[in-house]
Amino acid sequence: MNELIIRITGTAGQGVISAGDIFSLSTARSGRYVTTYRSFPSEIRGEGQCVFQFRMSEKKTLTPSDYSDILIAFNEESVKQNINQLKTGGILIVDSDTVKNEFDDFSEIIKYYIPFSTISKEKADPKSKNMVALGFLAGLLSQLNMIDQLKEDIKRRYAAKSQEIIEANIKALEAGFDYVQTQLKRVDNLTSIQMATSGQKLIMSGNEAIAFASIVAGCRFYSGYPITPATEIMEWLAREMPKVGGNVIQCEDEIAAVTAAIGASYGGAKALTAT
């Protein structure tokens, strides 16, 4: 085994996207290739499922794949919506504090029911069960030696937060890792996985690539309205475009953003909007 496809799912607010971001960045910084896919619910908060899938490999990857080798689910609905995309012989990892269904119809997969919520409450912070899950994943893949890199990326991710928050997330990560080492009765074959490293990799989202390319192409004006999934383009350009003499404005709606970009182009500027 020299590649692995992992899907993390849960509702908005459970840290699915941040967990996926941290692990995929750590994968790239550890010298392996990674391709990711993220999906957000249309609802503002509390309803619908978030999905973060990443494919890590010692060779270049072109897609995150439609299927996964490992599915980490924070609630029962997440399992129901994604278990059919788990490969035969794959590993289902669920929060046993919230998922009681044994999913007996899926006998051809490995199932780990782990009390992520309880562990996070006892060892760190109730909100950090996503970090417990990451630590658990790192424990399953301990031969890849990613735990230290994960700690560094947690520090980067929450650099603007208090030291207390950073320490709580690292404690949660360590608790998940230690659970594998001391309490888990393993029935998987992940100990056989090997992924050679080949130097740190550049990792960027499609939105970041669009923003970066627009500056290289000479774009010096951006007008936008903040709405998923285009907001990241505006945020990146707001930080970087002024460094090359460009301007970014936030408009009151999408129509204003379009007309502002057209107006700037009539004024001689290469202009962009992405809403």
C-alpha positions as CSV (number, residue, x, y, z in Angstrom):
1,M,0.0,0.0,0.0
2,N,1.5,3.3,-1.0
3,E,-1.6,5.5,-1.0
4,L,-4.6,6.1,1.1
5,I,-8.0,7.9,0.6
6,I,-9.6,9.3,3.7
7,R,-13.0,10.9,4.1
8,I,-14.0,13.0,7.2
9,T,-17.7,13.9,7.5
10,G,-20.0,15.6,10.0
11,T,-22.3,18.5,10.5
12,A,-21.3,22.2,10.2
13,G,-19.5,23.2,13.4
14,Q,-17.9,19.8,14.1
15,G,-14.6,20.8,12.7
16,V,-14.6,18.6,9.6
17,I,-13.0,21.1,7.3
18,S,-10.4,22.3,9.7
19,A,-9.4,18.7,10.5
20,G,-9.1,17.9,6.8
21,D,-7.1,21.0,6.2
22,I,-4.7,20.3,9.0
23,F,-4.1,16.7,8.0
24,S,-3.7,17.4,4.3
25,L,-1.2,20.2,4.9
26,S,0.7,18.0,7.2
27,T,0.8,15.3,4.5
28,A,2.3,17.8,2.0
29,R,4.8,19.2,4.5
30,S,5.8,15.6,5.4
31,G,6.9,15.2,1.7
32,R,3.9,13.3,0.3
33,Y,1.5,14.1,-2.4
34,V,-2.1,15.0,-1.6
35,T,-5.3,15.9,-3.5
36,T,-8.4,17.1,-1.6
37,Y,-12.1,17.7,-2.0
38,R,-14.4,19.7,0.3
39,S,-18.1,20.0,0.4
40,F,-20.2,22.4,2.5
41,P,-23.9,22.2,3.3
42,S,-26.0,25.0,1.8
43,E,-27.5,25.8,5.2
44,I,-25.8,28.5,7.3
45,R,-25.3,26.4,10.4
46,G,-26.3,23.2,12.2
47,E,-28.0,21.4,9.3
48,G,-26.5,19.4,6.4
49,Q,-23.3,17.5,6.1
50,C,-19.7,18.7,5.5
51,V,-17.3,16.4,3.7
52,F,-13.5,16.6,3.4
53,Q,-11.8,13.9,1.4
54,F,-8.1,13.7,0.7
55,R,-5.9,11.2,-1.2
56,M,-2.4,10.9,0.2
57,S,0.3,9.1,-1.8
58,E,4.0,8.8,-2.5
59,K,3.2,9.5,-6.2
60,K,1.4,12.4,-7.8
61,T,-2.4,12.2,-7.5
62,L,-4.8,13.9,-10.0
63,T,-8.2,13.3,-8.2
64,P,-9.4,12.7,-4.6
65,S,-11.4,9.7,-5.9
66,D,-15.1,8.9,-5.5
67,Y,-14.4,6.2,-2.9
68,S,-12.5,6.0,0.3
69,D,-10.3,3.6,2.3
70,I,-11.2,5.2,5.6
71,L,-14.4,7.0,6.6
72,I,-14.4,9.1,9.8
73,A,-17.9,10.1,10.7
74,F,-19.0,12.3,13.6
75,N,-22.7,11.4,13.5
76,E,-25.1,8.7,12.2
77,E,-26.4,10.7,9.3
78,S,-22.8,11.1,8.0
79,V,-22.3,7.4,8.1
80,K,-25.5,6.7,6.2
81,Q,-24.7,9.3,3.5
82,N,-21.1,8.1,2.9
83,I,-20.8,4.4,3.8
84,N,-21.7,3.2,0.3
85,Q,-18.6,5.0,-1.0
86,L,-16.3,3.1,1.5
87,K,-14.3,0.4,-0.3
88,T,-14.7,-3.3,0.5
89,G,-12.3,-4.0,3.4
90,G,-12.3,-0.3,4.2
91,I,-12.3,1.2,7.7
92,L,-15.3,3.0,9.3
93,I,-14.4,5.1,12.3
94,V,-17.3,6.7,14.2
95,D,-17.9,8.6,17.4
96,S,-19.5,6.0,19.6
97,D,-20.9,8.7,21.8
98,T,-23.2,9.8,19.0
99,V,-23.5,6.8,16.7
100,K,-25.2,3.7,18.2
101,N,-26.1,1.9,14.9
102,E,-23.8,-1.1,14.3
103,F,-24.5,-1.1,10.5
104,D,-24.7,-4.9,10.5
105,D,-25.5,-4.9,6.8
106,F,-21.9,-3.8,6.1
107,S,-20.0,-6.9,7.3
108,E,-17.3,-6.5,4.7
109,I,-15.7,-3.5,6.3
110,I,-13.8,-2.9,9.5
111,K,-15.5,-0.8,12.2
112,Y,-14.0,1.2,15.0
113,Y,-16.4,2.8,17.5
114,I,-14.4,5.3,19.5
115,P,-15.8,7.7,22.1
116,F,-14.3,10.8,20.6
117,S,-16.7,13.2,22.5
118,T,-15.8,11.6,25.9
119,I,-12.1,11.6,25.2
120,S,-12.2,15.3,24.2
121,K,-14.1,16.3,27.3
122,E,-11.9,14.3,29.7
123,K,-8.5,15.1,28.1
124,A,-8.8,18.5,26.4
125,D,-11.9,20.5,25.4
126,P,-15.4,19.4,24.4
127,K,-15.1,21.2,21.1
128,S,-11.9,19.4,20.1
129,K,-13.2,15.9,19.2
130,N,-12.1,16.6,15.6
131,M,-8.5,16.7,16.9
132,V,-9.0,13.5,18.8
133,A,-10.1,11.9,15.5
134,L,-6.9,13.3,13.8
135,G,-4.8,11.9,16.5
136,F,-6.5,8.5,16.2
137,L,-5.8,8.6,12.5
138,A,-2.2,9.5,13.1
139,G,-2.0,6.6,15.5
140,L,-3.3,4.1,12.9
141,L,-0.6,5.5,10.6
142,S,2.1,5.8,13.2
143,Q,4.8,4.4,10.9
144,L,4.4,7.5,8.7
145,N,5.6,9.6,11.6
146,M,3.2,12.5,11.2
147,I,2.3,13.4,14.8
148,D,5.0,16.1,15.2
149,Q,4.1,17.7,11.9
150,L,0.4,17.7,12.9
151,K,1.3,19.5,16.1
152,E,3.1,22.2,14.1
153,D,0.2,22.7,11.8
154,I,-2.2,23.0,14.7
155,K,0.0,25.8,16.0
156,R,-0.1,27.4,12.5
157,R,-3.9,27.0,12.1
158,Y,-4.7,28.6,15.5
159,A,-1.9,31.1,15.7
160,A,-4.3,33.9,16.1
161,K,-6.1,32.1,19.0
162,S,-5.0,32.0,22.6
163,Q,-2.2,29.6,23.8
164,E,-4.9,27.8,25.8
165,I,-6.8,26.9,22.6
166,I,-3.6,25.7,20.9
167,E,-2.7,23.6,23.9
168,A,-6.2,22.1,24.1
169,N,-6.1,21.0,20.5
170,I,-2.7,19.5,20.8
171,K,-3.8,17.6,24.0
172,A,-6.8,16.3,22.1
173,L,-4.5,15.2,19.2
174,E,-2.2,13.3,21.6
175,A,-5.2,11.7,23.4
176,G,-6.4,10.2,20.1
177,F,-2.9,9.0,19.2
178,D,-2.4,7.4,22.7
179,Y,-5.8,5.7,22.4
180,V,-4.5,3.7,19.4
181,Q,-1.3,2.8,21.2
182,T,-2.8,1.8,24.5
183,Q,-6.5,0.8,24.1
184,L,-7.4,-0.1,20.6
185,K,-7.6,-3.8,19.6
186,R,-6.5,-3.4,16.0
187,V,-8.0,-5.6,13.2
188,D,-6.8,-3.5,10.2
189,N,-3.8,-3.8,8.0
190,L,-2.7,-0.2,8.0
191,T,0.6,-1.2,9.6
192,S,1.7,-2.4,6.2
193,I,1.2,0.9,4.5
194,Q,4.4,2.6,3.2
195,M,4.7,6.0,1.6
196,A,8.1,7.3,0.6
197,T,8.7,11.0,1.0
198,S,10.2,13.3,-1.7
199,G,10.5,16.8,-0.2
200,Q,7.9,19.3,0.9
201,K,5.1,19.9,-1.6
202,L,3.2,23.0,-2.5
203,I,-0.5,22.7,-1.6
204,M,-3.1,25.2,-2.6
205,S,-6.9,25.2,-3.2
206,G,-8.5,25.8,-6.5
207,N,-9.5,29.2,-5.3
208,E,-5.9,30.1,-4.2
209,A,-4.7,28.9,-7.7
210,I,-7.2,31.2,-9.4
211,A,-6.2,34.2,-7.3
212,F,-2.5,33.5,-7.7
213,A,-2.8,33.1,-11.5
214,S,-4.8,36.3,-11.8
215,I,-2.0,38.3,-10.3
216,V,0.6,36.6,-12.5
217,A,-1.7,37.4,-15.5
218,G,-1.6,41.1,-14.6
219,C,-4.9,41.5,-12.8
220,R,-4.8,44.6,-10.6
221,F,-8.5,45.1,-9.6
222,Y,-10.8,42.7,-7.9
223,S,-14.4,43.4,-6.8
224,G,-16.4,40.8,-5.0
225,Y,-19.3,39.9,-2.7
226,P,-18.4,37.4,0.1
227,I,-20.3,34.2,-0.5
228,T,-19.2,30.5,-0.6
229,P,-17.3,29.3,-2.5
230,A,-15.8,32.6,-3.9
231,T,-14.9,34.3,-0.6
232,E,-11.5,32.6,-0.5
233,I,-10.5,34.3,-3.7
234,M,-11.3,37.7,-2.4
235,E,-9.6,37.1,1.0
236,W,-6.4,35.9,-0.7
237,L,-6.3,38.8,-3.1
238,A,-7.1,41.3,-0.4
239,R,-4.0,40.2,1.3
240,E,-1.7,39.9,-1.7
241,M,-2.9,42.3,-4.5
242,P,-2.0,45.5,-2.7
243,K,1.6,44.2,-2.6
244,V,1.7,44.6,-6.4
245,G,-0.1,47.9,-6.6
246,G,-3.6,46.5,-7.1
247,N,-6.9,47.2,-5.4
248,V,-9.7,45.0,-3.9
249,I,-13.1,46.2,-3.0
250,Q,-16.0,44.4,-1.2
251,C,-19.3,45.3,-2.8
252,E,-22.9,45.2,-1.5
253,D,-24.0,42.4,-3.8
254,E,-23.0,40.3,-6.9
255,I,-24.4,42.8,-9.4
256,A,-22.4,45.6,-8.0
257,A,-19.3,43.4,-8.1
258,V,-19.8,42.7,-11.8
259,T,-20.4,46.3,-12.7
260,A,-17.4,47.4,-10.7
261,A,-15.2,45.0,-12.6
262,I,-16.6,46.2,-15.9
263,G,-16.0,49.8,-14.9
264,A,-12.4,49.1,-13.9
265,S,-11.8,47.4,-17.3
266,Y,-13.1,50.4,-19.1
267,G,-10.6,52.4,-17.1
268,G,-7.8,50.3,-18.4
269,A,-7.3,47.8,-15.6
270,K,-7.3,44.1,-15.8
271,A,-10.2,43.3,-13.6
272,L,-11.8,40.2,-12.0
273,T,-14.8,39.2,-10.0
274,A,-15.6,35.7,-8.8
275,T,-19.1,35.9,-7.3
